[in-house]
Amino acid sequence: MKNLLFKKIRPTTPSQRALKVLKKPKLWTKKPIKHKTLSLQKRAGRNQTGQITVFQKGGGHKKIYREVDFTRINTTGIVEAIEYDPYRTAYLARLYDNSKREHSYILAPKNLCIGSLIKSGKEAEIKLGHAMPLHRIPVGSLLHNLSTSERKRGQYCRAAGTYAQLIQKTKNYARVRLSSGEQRLIQLNSYATLGVVSNENNNLNSIGKAGRNRWIGKRPNVRGVAMNPIDHPHGGGEGKTSGGRPSVTPWGKPTKGSKTSRSRNSLIVVSRRKN
């Protein structure tokens, strides 16, 4: 099974001995559609004044952003190709609408074939990749790209291998179980796409070396006990120390055992998150 999933890499360097790279399907190897791409400005964890607000971010390889249709209302298209997207872990499906003579990108569900006809709207069939309101989807179906209200873009279950399951429908709401185990109430007129997001084995990849993290814009994380007292509450001391106090952030707030979520969402039915 291991040989079927991973590429065979000859370890010419020490970092390649522990490297694991998944075999990708037959993805589109040429350039993406030009009028559906744009260049995003790198922010590197900085705000509008240039101050660092998020640490360990910066650098990264140059990338081109694909405009993905997350709304998916009353559209039709034939799958021309399955493409790689550097901004997300899932693959993209390139659709062509013959009536409108235009292309579009959507999140590719698992097992979607090239040449398939993809529809969205209230009249769409119950089929893999089709998008429709929740009131038309059978209970027990697996969903992704789930929106919270009508004509709003999909927000839930967009990463590789994620999905939500429709477990109950009432008069006004649908009860949905997310990949985290959390259950939420979503309006029945909200749109969702049938199927599981593609590239479900993405979590089996290994980094292998520090340089691969730099390619995706991740910088090294310095431990607080290795800093000076002026830089971190755990810093300083003669010789190696373990901090001398319960783990805190650089600003003195607890990092372990305290709740970090301020959510008061009444539509969360069951929460399995450990805060």
JOCOR-V188001 format. One line per field, one symbol per residue. ss: DSSP state (@ for helix, = for strand, . for the rest). phi: phi as a letter, one per 40 degrees, with the letter a starting at -180 (. if undefined). burial: b if it has 24 or more other C-alpha atoms within 12 Angstrom, else e. A space follows every 50 residues. Layout:
ss->???
phi->???
burial->???
//
This chain:
ss->.@@@@=.......@@@.....=...........@@@==.......=.... .=....=.......==.=.......========........======... .======.=.......====..........===@@@.....===.=.... .....=.......======...=====.....=====...====..=... .@@@.....@@@@@@..=.....@@@.....................=.. ...=.............===.....
phi->.ccccbccbcccbdcccbcbbccccccccccccccbbabcccbfgbcccg ccbbcgbiggccbbcccbcccfbfbaabccabbcbccacccbbcbbcccc fababbccccgcbcgccbbahcbcccadgcbaccccccchccbafccbac gbccbbfbccgcabbcbabbcbbbcbccccgcbbcbcccccabchbccgc cccccbcgacccccccgbccbcccccccdccacccggcgcbbhgaddbcd bgccbbgbcbcbcbcccccbbbccc
burial->eeeeeeeeeeeeeeeeeebbbbeebeeeeeebbeeeeeeeeeebeeeeee eeeeeeebeeeeeebbbbbbbbbebbbbbbbbbbbebbbbbbbbbbeeee eebbbbbbbbebbbebbbbbbbebebbbbbbbbbbbbeeebbbbbbbbbb eebbbbbbbbbbbbbbbbbeeebbbbbbbeeebbbbbbbbbbbbbbbbbb bbeeeeeeeeeeeeebbeeeeeebbeeeeeebbbbeeeeeeebeeeeeee eeeeeeeeeeeeeeeeeeeeeeeee
//
